């Protein structure tokens, strides 16, 4: 992480690094594909969260300018 921060700082990017953690515990796991299939509600919640993050990020960029 420190290497990434230093590289970004050299380029003038001092914004904090943010991680998006997705909780997939409510997703159905199919045996045929052995993958997790998100429910419609999970997808709706994820979409809402990403929209909020996008708006917040846009507001931060507007304040910096």
C-alpha distance (Angstrom), angle and dihedral (degrees) to the residues before:
residue distance angle dihedral
X1 . . .
X2 3.77 . .
X3 3.81 90.9 .
X4 3.80 90.2 53.0
X5 3.81 91.4 48.7
X6 3.80 91.8 49.7
X7 3.80 92.6 48.5
X8 3.78 91.3 49.0
X9 3.81 91.7 46.4
X10 3.81 90.7 53.9
X11 3.80 87.5 56.5
X12 3.80 91.1 49.0
X13 3.80 95.5 -105.8
X14 3.82 107.3 131.8
X15 3.80 97.6 159.9
X16 3.80 115.9 129.6
X17 3.78 117.3 -101.2
X18 3.80 111.6 -112.7
X19 3.79 127.1 -161.4
X20 3.79 124.1 -156.6
X21 3.80 110.4 -146.8
X22 3.79 116.2 -161.8
X23 3.79 119.6 -155.8
X24 3.79 106.8 -147.1
X25 3.80 97.5 173.6
X26 3.81 92.0 112.7
X27 3.81 93.8 52.3
X28 3.79 121.1 107.4
X29 3.77 116.5 -115.9
X30 3.81 114.3 -146.0
X31 3.78 118.3 -149.0
X32 3.80 93.8 -149.3
X33 3.80 95.0 61.5
X34 3.79 98.5 19.1
X35 3.79 88.9 -137.9
X36 3.76 133.6 117.1
X37 3.80 117.5 -101.7
X38 3.82 113.1 -159.3
X39 3.79 118.7 -136.3
X40 3.80 121.0 -121.2
X41 3.81 89.8 -107.3
X42 3.79 91.1 53.7
X43 3.81 90.6 51.0
X44 3.82 91.3 48.8
X45 3.80 91.5 50.1
X46 3.79 91.2 48.0
X47 3.80 91.4 49.8
X48 3.82 91.4 50.5
X49 3.79 91.7 48.6
X50 3.79 93.1 48.8
X51 3.82 90.6 48.6
X52 3.81 90.6 52.5
X53 3.80 91.8 47.9
X54 3.79 91.2 48.4
X55 3.82 91.9 51.8
X56 3.80 92.0 46.7
X57 3.80 91.2 49.6
X58 3.81 91.0 48.6
X59 3.81 90.2 51.3
X60 3.81 91.2 50.8
X61 3.79 91.3 50.9
X62 3.81 91.1 49.0
X63 3.82 91.2 51.6
X64 3.81 91.9 50.5
X65 3.81 91.7 54.6
